[in-house]
């Protein structure tokens, strides 16, 4: 079992391997995380053993061979708030009465507030604004299982088990079926919105990549996306996606005025 200790960034959304995650970081706990990630980046001042200054204990450790990588783990929130509550409703208002600490909004035992399977994110860009907040652009890389959460430092740090992606039986044929169903879903969705379908670019044919792309691009609620993320293998994920796509396509056909956001638009997640 390969384990890794990384900063933890809980969100009200699910991150899949290969998908891009833009973040607008304004809470102090996550600002501290980003400052430490910048310190650990190659060519910047920071610990040369892969640790992140300011983290609990010995600091989060990157996996062997990834020393200096700007990595953190993203998990979907099961029961809690993405931002800490304040008296005025503005999480970054310095005059407001607010919950404080790395586990603010997640209860006394924060691990219970999170889904147990998440994804490692690799931050390609971390840009600090004049007001001290950050613009972050990260990409999901590998699924992980949440083993424990440490709330003793300025931000949450998690012990994680890296999960291998098994193909399962018949993944190749299932991927072809899912791609056909996804194209039909896109056409129905574009028609319901009276929009022109602009997603005609070639789609991948590698089964696991197909499974993650479709899971992220289909209009699904968080529990369904989470179930797809934690599927035991690619074939199982593809089978469920095939069922979901057929159901959603039939629904759109019968309810053509159903509202939906553009598939190619990825919202910026606040923290």
N, C-alpha and C positions, 0 to 999 in steps of 0.2 A: 504494500500500500504506500503510495507516494503522497506525502502530506506537505503542506506549505502554509506559512503564516503570513497573512496579508491584511492591510487595512480593509475595512468593510464599509461599503456604501449601499445602504438599503434604499430601494425605490419602489414606487407604486407601479412598476412595470417589470417585464421580464426581458433580460438580455440574452440573445442567442449567439453562439460562436459565429464569427464572420460578419456580424451586423455592427453598424456604426452607432455609437451612443454620444450625442452632444449633451453637455451638462452646463447649467448655469449655477455656479457654486457661490452661495452667499452666506450660509451659516458658518459661525466661527469654527465649529468642530471639523467641518469639511474643508474650510480654508486651511486649518492646521494640517490636515491630511495632504492637501495639494502642495503646501510649502515643503513638507517633508519629502514628498515624491520628487519635487524639483531638486532638492538637495541630493537625492540618491541617483539622479540622472547622470549618465556618462558625461564627463567634461565639466561637471559642476562641483562645487564644494559640498562635501558630505562624507558619510562613512564609507570606507573602501571595502567593507566586508558585506555589503548588501543590506545592512540594517537601515531602518528609517529613524532618524533622530526624533525624539519626543514621543515615541510609541511606548506602550507598557512593557515592562520586563526588559528583555534583551532586544526588543524591537522586532517588527515583522521581518521575516527572512524570505528573500527570493529563492526560488528553486535553484539547485546547482546549474551553472551555465547561464543563468539569467541575471547575474549580478548587475545592479544598477538599473534594471528595467523599471519603468514607471507603471507598476501593476497594482491593481486593487481588485477586490471581489465585489460583485453586484449580486444582491439577493432581492427577491420580491417580498414586499411586506404582506404578511398574512393578517396581522391585527395590530394597527398602530398608525402613526402619522409620519409622512415623509418629512415634514417640517415641524419644528418645535412650536407649541402654542404660545402666543403672546396675548396680552390684554387688548391690544389694538388690532390683532389679526395680521400684523406685519412682522414676519420672522426676523427681519434685519433692522427693526426699529430699536436703537440703543436705549430709549427711554421707557420701553414697555416692560411690564412684568412678564417674565417668560420662564419656561422650563429650561433648565441648564444641564450641562453634562453630556457626555458622549451617547448616553442611552435615552436622552430626552424624547418622549413620545412613544417609547417602546416598552414601558413597564419595568418592574423590578428585575425580571429575568428576561433580558432582551432576546435571547435565542428563541423563546417561545413566540415572539412576534413575527418571525421570519419563516418563509418556506425554506426547506432544508437543502434544496438543490439550486445552485446559482451558476454564475459564469465569471471567469476571470476577465478583466478588462485591461487592455494595454493602452495607456494614454499617449497618443501620438503628439498631441498638442495640449499644453497647459499654459494659458496666457493670463497673467495677472492684470486686472484693471486698476485704474488710479484709486478707486475706492477700496481696494483690497479684496474684492471678489475675483472670481476666476471664470474664464471660458475654457472649457475642456472638451476635447474631441478624442474619444476612445473607441476601441474596437474589441468586441468579444472574441476570446481566443479558445477557452477550454472550459468544459463543465466541471463543477466542483460540488462536493457535498459538505455542508456546514457541520462541523464536529463540535465546536465550542466558540464562545464569544467572550472576549476580555474587554471589560468596560472600565479598566482602572486608569487609562491614560486620557489624552485629550480627544481621542476619537476611538470608535470601536475597531478592534482587531480580531480576526477570526483564524481559528485553526481549521484547515480545509483539506479534504481528501480529493485528489484529482481523479476524475472519472474517465475511463476509456470509452470510446464510441464503437460499439460492436455493430456490424452491419445487420445481422439477423438473416433469416431465410427469405429469399426472393426480393431483396431490397432493390435490385436493379429494375425488375419489371414493375414493382410498385412505384418507383420514382417516375417511370414513364407515364403510368396512369395518373399519378398526382399532378404532373405537369400538364397533361391534357385537361384534367378537371380544373386546374388553377387558371388556365387560359380561358376556359368557358366561364368560370367565376368572374374573371376580370371583364370579359365582354358584357356579362349581365350587369355587373356593378357599374360599368361605364354607361350602359344604356339607362339604368335607373337614375343616374345623375345627369342624364342628357349631356354627357361629356364625351370627348373624343378619346379613345383608348391610345395612350402614348407609351405603354409599357411593352413595345414590340421587340425590344432588344433580346438577343439570344439569352436564354436561361441556362444555368448550369445543368449538367447531366450526372454529376457525382451524387449518389443517393443521399449521403448525410448533408451535403451542402443544399440540395433540393429541400430536404426536410426542414432545415433551419430557416431557409429563405421563405418558404411557404408559411411556416408557423408565424414568422414575423410580419409578413405582408398581408395576411388574411385578417379581416376585421373580427377579432376574437376578444373575449374578456380575459382578465388576468388569470383566473383559475384554469381556464382552458389552455392558455399559453404555458402556464406553469406545468400542467400535466404533460404537454408535449415536450417541454424541456427535459423533464425527468423520466421520459420513456426509457425502458431498459435497453432498447436497441433501435437502430434506424428503421428497420422494417416495421416495428410496432408503431413508431411515430408516423410513418407514411400511411399505414392502414387507417389510423385515426384521422389523419388529415384528409384522406380520401372520403371518409364518411362525413366529416365536417364540411368539406367543399361541396359535396353533393347536396347536403342539407341547406347550406347557405345559398347556393345557386337557385334551388327550388323556392326558397323563401323570397329571394329578390324577384324571381319571375312572377310570383303571386302578389308581391307588394312592391311594385316598380318605383314607388315614390320614397322608399326607405332612404333616410339620409346616411351618408357615409363620407369620411374624409378621404383625400387622395391617397392611393396606395404608396406613392413614391414620396410622400411627405413625412419626414420623421420629426416629431415635435421635440423641442429642447426640454429636457427634464430639469425642473428645479430640484433643490435638495430639501 
